[in-house]
């Protein structure tokens, strides 16, 4: 793949291949046969499109947690997706996304 400097295989129920750029930044994750992951991604995408502030807050929280080595489940931390869900719940609770498609989708990817 063009632009990929290295990869890291994360062993889990649904293995994930992490793709890293030459500068050390993350390009993204690749997973196969993970329908739940697709639903989760679609939900987060909906949150991002519903309110541009969601992206800023979610990225800031993720950066904050990573800087404190708190954003890696393999080492007892919190999964980045969980952090994003916490931001989504805060936005829903504060009615920051009211009237959007997010409200029609429920509180989470499974309507929970």
PETA-V199844 format. One record per residue. N is the residue number from 1. RES is the residue in one letter. PHI is phi in radians with two decimals (NA if undefined). BURIAL is + if it has 16 or more other C-alpha atoms within 10 Angstrom, else -. Layout:
BEGIN
n:N res:RES phi:PHI burial:BURIAL
n:N res:RES phi:PHI burial:BURIAL
END
This chain:
BEGIN
n:1 res:X phi:NA burial:-
n:2 res:X phi:-1.21 burial:-
n:3 res:X phi:1.54 burial:-
n:4 res:X phi:-1.61 burial:+
n:5 res:X phi:-1.52 burial:-
n:6 res:X phi:-2.73 burial:-
n:7 res:X phi:-2.24 burial:-
n:8 res:X phi:-2.45 burial:-
n:9 res:X phi:-1.60 burial:-
n:10 res:X phi:-1.75 burial:-
n:11 res:X phi:-1.42 burial:-
n:12 res:X phi:-2.73 burial:-
n:13 res:X phi:-0.95 burial:-
n:14 res:X phi:-2.07 burial:-
n:15 res:X phi:-0.95 burial:-
n:16 res:X phi:-2.19 burial:+
n:17 res:X phi:-1.81 burial:+
n:18 res:X phi:-1.51 burial:+
n:19 res:X phi:-1.87 burial:+
n:20 res:X phi:-2.08 burial:+
n:21 res:X phi:-1.47 burial:-
n:22 res:X phi:-1.10 burial:-
n:23 res:X phi:-1.37 burial:-
n:24 res:X phi:1.70 burial:-
n:25 res:X phi:-1.29 burial:-
n:26 res:X phi:-1.40 burial:-
n:27 res:X phi:-1.60 burial:-
n:28 res:X phi:2.86 burial:-
n:29 res:X phi:-2.07 burial:-
n:30 res:X phi:-2.20 burial:-
n:31 res:X phi:-2.37 burial:-
n:32 res:X phi:-2.10 burial:-
n:33 res:X phi:1.03 burial:-
n:34 res:X phi:-2.24 burial:-
n:35 res:X phi:-1.08 burial:-
n:36 res:X phi:-1.06 burial:-
n:37 res:X phi:-1.08 burial:-
n:38 res:X phi:-1.15 burial:-
n:39 res:X phi:-1.10 burial:-
n:40 res:X phi:-1.09 burial:+
n:41 res:X phi:-1.09 burial:-
n:42 res:X phi:-1.10 burial:-
n:43 res:X phi:-1.15 burial:+
n:44 res:X phi:-1.12 burial:+
n:45 res:X phi:-1.06 burial:-
n:46 res:X phi:-1.08 burial:+
n:47 res:X phi:-1.06 burial:+
n:48 res:X phi:-1.09 burial:+
n:49 res:X phi:-1.37 burial:-
n:50 res:X phi:-1.29 burial:+
n:51 res:X phi:-2.72 burial:+
n:52 res:X phi:-1.04 burial:-
n:53 res:X phi:-1.16 burial:-
n:54 res:X phi:-1.02 burial:+
n:55 res:X phi:-1.05 burial:+
n:56 res:X phi:-1.08 burial:-
n:57 res:X phi:-1.16 burial:-
n:58 res:X phi:-1.09 burial:+
n:59 res:X phi:-1.16 burial:+
n:60 res:X phi:-1.12 burial:-
n:61 res:X phi:-1.11 burial:+
n:62 res:X phi:-1.10 burial:+
n:63 res:X phi:-1.09 burial:-
n:64 res:X phi:-1.01 burial:-
n:65 res:X phi:-1.17 burial:+
n:66 res:X phi:-1.14 burial:-
n:67 res:X phi:-1.09 burial:-
n:68 res:X phi:-1.80 burial:-
n:69 res:X phi:0.96 burial:-
n:70 res:X phi:-1.90 burial:+
n:71 res:X phi:-1.92 burial:+
n:72 res:X phi:-2.52 burial:-
n:73 res:X phi:-1.06 burial:-
n:74 res:X phi:-1.07 burial:-
n:75 res:X phi:-2.01 burial:-
n:76 res:X phi:1.49 burial:-
n:77 res:X phi:-1.58 burial:-
n:78 res:X phi:-1.77 burial:+
n:79 res:X phi:-1.14 burial:+
n:80 res:X phi:-0.94 burial:+
n:81 res:X phi:-1.09 burial:+
n:82 res:X phi:-1.09 burial:-
n:83 res:X phi:-1.07 burial:+
n:84 res:X phi:-1.11 burial:+
n:85 res:X phi:-1.17 burial:+
n:86 res:X phi:-1.12 burial:-
n:87 res:X phi:-1.14 burial:+
n:88 res:X phi:-1.06 burial:+
n:89 res:X phi:-1.14 burial:-
n:90 res:X phi:-1.08 burial:-
n:91 res:X phi:-1.07 burial:+
n:92 res:X phi:-1.17 burial:+
n:93 res:X phi:-1.08 burial:-
n:94 res:X phi:-1.48 burial:-
n:95 res:X phi:1.02 burial:-
n:96 res:X phi:-1.30 burial:-
n:97 res:X phi:-1.93 burial:+
n:98 res:X phi:-1.02 burial:-
n:99 res:X phi:1.45 burial:-
n:100 res:X phi:-1.62 burial:-
n:101 res:X phi:-1.12 burial:-
n:102 res:X phi:-1.07 burial:+
n:103 res:X phi:-1.10 burial:+
n:104 res:X phi:-1.21 burial:-
n:105 res:X phi:-1.37 burial:-
n:106 res:X phi:1.62 burial:-
n:107 res:X phi:-1.39 burial:+
n:108 res:X phi:-2.76 burial:+
n:109 res:X phi:-1.12 burial:+
n:110 res:X phi:-1.90 burial:-
n:111 res:X phi:1.25 burial:-
n:112 res:X phi:-1.39 burial:-
END
